[in-house]
């Protein structure tokens, strides 16, 4: 049986991997350092949800505009138009 500490360590490691992968993708897309930091801080770890409207967990522009700074939202919106 898995104890609580082991389960927590596994969850922390999974979060670390999601964060690392998301950061790499955001940097690959050319988002500014400030936008990358904001997205990771707010735990936006599914890059496809930000830019791919067909993704199962796609985020609406209204939601992103409410949750993100104008700079971050602007960069994402510009990337979606590419």
C-alpha positions as CSV (number, residue, x, y, z in Angstrom):
1,X,0.0,0.0,0.0
2,X,1.3,3.5,-0.9
3,X,1.6,5.8,2.0
4,X,0.6,9.5,2.0
5,X,4.2,10.8,1.7
6,X,4.9,8.5,-1.3
7,X,1.7,9.6,-3.0
8,X,2.5,13.3,-2.4
9,X,6.0,12.9,-3.8
10,X,4.6,11.2,-6.9
11,X,2.1,14.1,-7.4
12,X,4.9,16.7,-6.9
13,X,7.1,15.0,-9.4
14,X,4.2,14.8,-11.9
15,X,3.6,18.5,-11.4
16,X,7.3,19.2,-12.0
17,X,7.2,17.3,-15.3
18,X,4.1,19.1,-16.5
19,X,5.6,22.4,-15.6
20,X,8.9,21.6,-17.4
21,X,7.1,20.4,-20.5
22,X,4.8,23.4,-20.6
23,X,7.7,25.8,-20.1
24,X,9.6,24.3,-23.0
25,X,6.5,24.5,-25.3
26,X,5.8,28.1,-24.4
27,X,9.4,29.1,-25.0
28,X,9.4,27.2,-28.3
29,X,6.3,29.3,-29.3
30,X,8.2,32.5,-28.6
31,X,6.2,33.7,-25.6
32,X,8.0,36.4,-23.5
33,X,9.6,35.4,-20.3
34,X,7.0,37.3,-18.3
35,X,4.1,35.5,-20.1
36,X,5.8,32.1,-19.5
37,X,6.2,32.9,-15.8
38,X,2.6,34.0,-15.5
39,X,1.3,30.9,-17.2
40,X,3.3,28.6,-15.0
41,X,2.5,30.6,-11.9
42,X,-1.2,30.2,-12.6
43,X,-0.7,26.5,-13.4
44,X,-1.6,26.6,-17.1
45,X,0.2,23.3,-17.8
46,X,-1.7,22.2,-21.0
47,X,-0.3,24.3,-23.8
48,X,-2.7,22.9,-26.4
49,X,-5.6,24.2,-24.3
50,X,-4.4,27.7,-24.8
51,X,-4.0,27.7,-28.6
52,X,-5.9,24.8,-30.1
53,X,-9.6,25.4,-30.1
54,X,-10.3,21.8,-31.0
55,X,-8.5,20.5,-27.9
56,X,-10.8,18.7,-25.5
57,X,-9.8,21.1,-22.7
58,X,-9.6,24.2,-24.9
59,X,-9.9,27.5,-23.0
60,X,-12.2,30.2,-24.3
61,X,-10.8,33.7,-25.0
62,X,-13.2,35.1,-22.4
63,X,-11.8,32.9,-19.7
64,X,-8.2,33.7,-20.6
65,X,-8.9,37.4,-20.8
66,X,-10.3,37.3,-17.2
67,X,-7.5,35.1,-15.8
68,X,-4.4,36.5,-17.5
69,X,-2.7,39.8,-17.9
70,X,-3.3,41.9,-21.0
71,X,0.2,41.0,-22.2
72,X,-0.1,37.3,-21.8
73,X,-3.6,37.3,-23.3
74,X,-2.3,39.3,-26.3
75,X,0.6,37.0,-26.9
76,X,-1.7,33.9,-26.9
77,X,-4.3,35.6,-29.1
78,X,-1.6,36.6,-31.6
79,X,-0.2,33.0,-31.6
80,X,-3.7,31.6,-32.2
81,X,-4.0,33.7,-35.3
82,X,-0.9,32.2,-36.9
